Every structure is written in C-alpha cells, then in structure tokens.
Amino acid sequence: RHTLELIDPETGADKNVEVDWRSALEMQVRLKRSRPHGYLLAASEVEAATRLARLGITVLRVQQDAIVDGERYRITRMQESKKEDVRRNDDDGAANVVQLATSVEPARLEVKAGDFYVPMDQPLANVIAAALEPETQSSYAANRVLILPRLEAAQGAFLPLSRLPNALVVPAVVYEGN
C-alpha cells in the first residue's frame, strides 16, 4: 500500500488516498529463456502469421519440406483466467485469457511446405517475442490467436509453434498477410 496525494473531484481540495502499489523496481524474473533465431508456426496458424505481417514483421512462407533441430512447447498447465489489467476496472467486463505454462523440449522438427517462419533478426524482434512466447497474458496463445487444444485435452499437448536455435535454410517467400 502507498499513500498518494490526489485531488478530490467534488471539492478540488488535496486529498490523501491509500492505494495498492506495485513497483516495477521490485519485479522478479519468473521465467527466462534464451532468444531463438526464429519461430516456426504451423501452416494452420494463418491468423497469427497475418497479424505479425500487418505489424510490419517479416514472415516467410516455407516452400519445401525439411527436418531441422528445434524446440517444441509442451503444455504443462492450461486454464482460463481473468486478464490482469493495469486499470483494475472489474466493472468493464475484463476479458478472459488462457493462462499457459509450458516446457520447452529439444526436438527434430518436420518443417512442411506452407509453414510460417518468423526470423528474429529484424527490428521488431521484441514484438515477435512478446506475441509468440506463450506464457505472457499478451501472447497470441493467451489471447487465442493460435489454435489451442481444448482445455480438457491440453495437458501434454504441443503448441502449433516451435523455436529454432539456428536460421531456417530452406526456400521461403515473404508472406504478405493475405
């Protein structure tokens, strides 16, 4: 709790109000992962690829099948919850998000023609990570932009999204978001 000096809207007088206080200076890292070279989205994830492309992110459409080393996201917990909104306006009908916990597992990935590759060596790399790392409430997974399994079948399932530690070296063309 913290006391702030505010203005009383009825009288215009200064008024001390005790408020909930969350300091960004006291944040603690709960989950830390190394940054991949890129992300691979299944061909079914057209909505996610289109949204990324509309943000000005280079999204590539894979033209040839391949097998590559990568990492898959295995769902360890999935539940619906209220979105933590900084405004704390519960009367506004807060949106529900999918709260995910995942483990990242090394795997030999089957890349299929039609899949989407999102390289991280571009100016909007931080936006890409925010959208595609599934644990945050602002991610495409949490907001159901990615196609997710049903809640009752989620435990142990894989997301339609993978991390690639190296550049994907297969023919690909820029996806325009159509």
Secondary structure, DSSP 8 states (H G I E B T S, - for coil): -EEEEEE-TTT--EEEEEE----GGG---S------SEEEE-TT-HHHHHHHHHTT---EEE-S-EEEEEEEEEEEEEEEEE---TT--GGG---EEEEEEEEEEEEEEEE-TT-EEEES-STTHHHHHHHHSTTSTTSTTTTT-S----GGG-TT-EEEEEEESS---S-EEE----
